[in-house]
Amino acid sequence: MPIESPLPRAAGALERRVDRLTAAVAVLAVGFVLAVAWALMPRPEVNATRFMLRDGAGRWRGALALDPEGSPTVRLNDPDGRALLYGVVRSDGTPRLRLSDATGRSRIVLEIAVDGSPRAHLLDANGRTGVQAWLDPDGRPRLDVRWGSSFRHFTLPDSTGGGGAPAR
């Protein structure tokens, strides 16, 4: 009986392995080309002057919009449509954030003035400022407190411990 050589069987197995590896390399190459094309493909722009946020019941709960003067605003509402948070970047580039209570009355206003100084206003139930605190352009803390129908002005102590007396 003749002895069969193992070479043809090994050559066939090797050819099948090469075919599988060639197919795997082709799939990887196509995937790489698609990934590069996806990364380089321009994305469509969404342009709008207003984005509305509505809850499952269709109630208006918030918005990202431009106000009538063209300033960008963000507004978050309670379920009844009252703005409890309202923020705007005004035309002079200064930001302002207003927080309201559950009745919709403004109670806190935070802003950055044109000179870069931060300000905080605490308002009473009628919308009048009761306390106003800010840092002046030199970095000194200032405080105004409503006292009857007028304000008392204070310059708070600086880091050296000076000041603190009413600044009348």
DAMOZI-V147331 format. One record per residue. RES is the residue in three letters. PHI is phi in degrees with one decimal (* if undefined). OMEGA is omega in degrees with one decimal (* if undefined). Layout:
# DAMOZI-V147331
res->RES phi->PHI omega->OMEGA
res->RES phi->PHI omega->OMEGA
This chain:
# DAMOZI-V147331
res->MET phi->* omega->-177.7
res->PRO phi->-75.4 omega->179.0
res->ILE phi->-87.0 omega->-179.2
res->GLU phi->-85.5 omega->-179.0
res->SER phi->-81.2 omega->179.1
res->PRO phi->-75.8 omega->-176.0
res->LEU phi->-64.2 omega->179.8
res->PRO phi->-62.6 omega->179.4
res->ARG phi->-65.5 omega->179.0
res->ALA phi->-65.8 omega->179.4
res->ALA phi->-65.3 omega->177.6
res->GLY phi->-63.8 omega->178.8
res->ALA phi->-64.0 omega->179.1
res->LEU phi->-66.5 omega->178.2
res->GLU phi->-63.9 omega->178.2
res->ARG phi->-63.3 omega->178.6
res->ARG phi->-64.1 omega->177.8
res->VAL phi->-63.8 omega->178.5
res->ASP phi->-62.6 omega->179.1
res->ARG phi->-64.2 omega->179.0
res->LEU phi->-65.1 omega->177.2
res->THR phi->-63.0 omega->178.1
res->ALA phi->-64.2 omega->179.5
res->ALA phi->-64.3 omega->178.2
res->VAL phi->-64.7 omega->178.9
res->ALA phi->-64.2 omega->178.3
res->VAL phi->-62.9 omega->178.6
res->LEU phi->-63.1 omega->179.7
res->ALA phi->-64.5 omega->178.3
res->VAL phi->-63.3 omega->177.4
res->GLY phi->-60.5 omega->178.8
res->PHE phi->-64.1 omega->179.2
res->VAL phi->-61.7 omega->178.1
res->LEU phi->-64.1 omega->179.1
res->ALA phi->-63.6 omega->178.5
res->VAL phi->-65.6 omega->179.5
res->ALA phi->-62.9 omega->178.8
res->TRP phi->-63.2 omega->-179.4
res->ALA phi->-68.0 omega->-176.9
res->LEU phi->-91.5 omega->-177.5
res->MET phi->-70.9 omega->177.9
res->PRO phi->-66.9 omega->179.2
res->ARG phi->-91.7 omega->177.9
res->PRO phi->-68.6 omega->177.2
res->GLU phi->-89.7 omega->172.7
res->VAL phi->-109.5 omega->179.6
res->ASN phi->-114.6 omega->178.6
res->ALA phi->-158.8 omega->174.5
res->THR phi->-99.1 omega->-179.3
res->ARG phi->-159.4 omega->170.7
res->PHE phi->-119.8 omega->-177.2
res->MET phi->-104.3 omega->177.4
res->LEU phi->-113.5 omega->-179.3
res->ARG phi->-121.6 omega->178.3
res->ASP phi->-83.6 omega->-177.4
res->GLY phi->-61.5 omega->179.3
res->ALA phi->-91.4 omega->178.8
res->GLY phi->85.7 omega->-179.7
res->ARG phi->-78.3 omega->179.5
res->TRP phi->-72.7 omega->-177.0
res->ARG phi->-110.0 omega->178.5
res->GLY phi->-178.1 omega->-180.0
res->ALA phi->-158.4 omega->166.9
res->LEU phi->-120.8 omega->-169.9
res->ALA phi->-149.8 omega->170.4
res->LEU phi->-105.1 omega->178.2
res->ASP phi->-78.5 omega->-176.8
res->PRO phi->-57.9 omega->178.0
res->GLU phi->-87.6 omega->179.1
res->GLY phi->92.5 omega->178.9
res->SER phi->-84.6 omega->178.8
res->PRO phi->-72.3 omega->-179.2
res->THR phi->-133.3 omega->169.8
res->VAL phi->-129.8 omega->-177.1
res->ARG phi->-140.2 omega->175.4
res->LEU phi->-122.5 omega->-174.0
res->ASN phi->-109.4 omega->169.9
res->ASP phi->-79.9 omega->-178.4
res->PRO phi->-60.0 omega->179.2
res->ASP phi->-90.4 omega->176.7
res->GLY phi->89.6 omega->177.7
res->ARG phi->-80.6 omega->178.7
res->ALA phi->-74.1 omega->176.9
res->LEU phi->-96.3 omega->174.2
res->LEU phi->-137.7 omega->179.0
res->TYR phi->-139.4 omega->178.6
res->GLY phi->-126.4 omega->180.0
res->VAL phi->-146.3 omega->167.0
res->VAL phi->-107.2 omega->-174.1
res->ARG phi->-70.9 omega->-175.3
res->SER phi->-61.5 omega->176.9
res->ASP phi->-83.6 omega->177.1
res->GLY phi->89.5 omega->-178.4
res->THR phi->-93.3 omega->178.9
res->PRO phi->-89.4 omega->177.7
res->ARG phi->-145.4 omega->179.2
res->LEU phi->-126.1 omega->-179.1
res->ARG phi->-118.8 omega->176.8
res->LEU phi->-114.2 omega->-177.0
res->SER phi->-117.6 omega->177.2
res->ASP phi->-83.6 omega->-176.2
res->ALA phi->-64.5 omega->177.7
res->THR phi->-90.1 omega->-179.7
res->GLY phi->92.7 omega->179.2
res->ARG phi->-82.7 omega->177.0
res->SER phi->-63.8 omega->-179.1
res->ARG phi->-124.3 omega->179.0
res->ILE phi->-136.5 omega->174.6
res->VAL phi->-128.0 omega->176.1
res->LEU phi->-116.2 omega->-179.9
res->GLU phi->-153.7 omega->173.3
res->ILE phi->-116.2 omega->-179.0
res->ALA phi->-73.9 omega->179.8
res->VAL phi->-57.5 omega->180.0
res->ASP phi->-78.3 omega->177.6
res->GLY phi->93.3 omega->-178.0
res->SER phi->-82.2 omega->178.8
res->PRO phi->-80.0 omega->179.6
res->ARG phi->-137.1 omega->174.1
res->ALA phi->-132.1 omega->178.9
res->HIS phi->-118.7 omega->173.0
res->LEU phi->-106.3 omega->-173.9
res->LEU phi->-109.8 omega->177.0
res->ASP phi->-81.9 omega->-176.8
res->ALA phi->-63.9 omega->177.9
res->ASN phi->-93.1 omega->179.4
res->GLY phi->86.2 omega->178.8
res->ARG phi->-89.3 omega->178.0
res->THR phi->-65.8 omega->175.3
res->GLY phi->-100.0 omega->178.5
res->VAL phi->-139.7 omega->175.3
res->GLN phi->-132.2 omega->178.8
res->ALA phi->-125.1 omega->178.8
res->TRP phi->-160.7 omega->171.6
res->LEU phi->-107.7 omega->178.5
res->ASP phi->-74.7 omega->-177.2
res->PRO phi->-58.0 omega->177.1
res->ASP phi->-87.4 omega->178.3
res->GLY phi->88.8 omega->179.3
res->ARG phi->-80.4 omega->177.5
res->PRO phi->-71.1 omega->178.8
res->ARG phi->-125.1 omega->-179.5
res->LEU phi->-146.1 omega->172.4
res->ASP phi->-114.2 omega->178.4
res->VAL phi->-124.9 omega->177.7
res->ARG phi->-67.4 omega->179.0
res->TRP phi->-129.6 omega->-173.8
res->GLY phi->72.1 omega->-178.7
res->SER phi->-98.6 omega->-180.0
res->SER phi->-128.7 omega->179.8
res->PHE phi->-111.2 omega->167.3
res->ARG phi->-101.0 omega->-177.3
res->HIS phi->-103.5 omega->179.5
res->PHE phi->-127.6 omega->167.6
res->THR phi->-106.6 omega->-175.5
res->LEU phi->-77.8 omega->-179.4
res->PRO phi->-59.5 omega->175.9
res->ASP phi->-87.6 omega->-174.9
res->SER phi->-67.3 omega->179.3
res->THR phi->-89.6 omega->178.8
res->GLY phi->95.1 omega->-179.8
res->GLY phi->-83.2 omega->176.7
res->GLY phi->80.0 omega->178.2
res->GLY phi->103.5 omega->-179.6
res->ALA phi->-82.8 omega->174.4
res->PRO phi->-54.4 omega->-176.6
res->ALA phi->-102.2 omega->-179.1
res->ARG phi->-90.5 omega->*
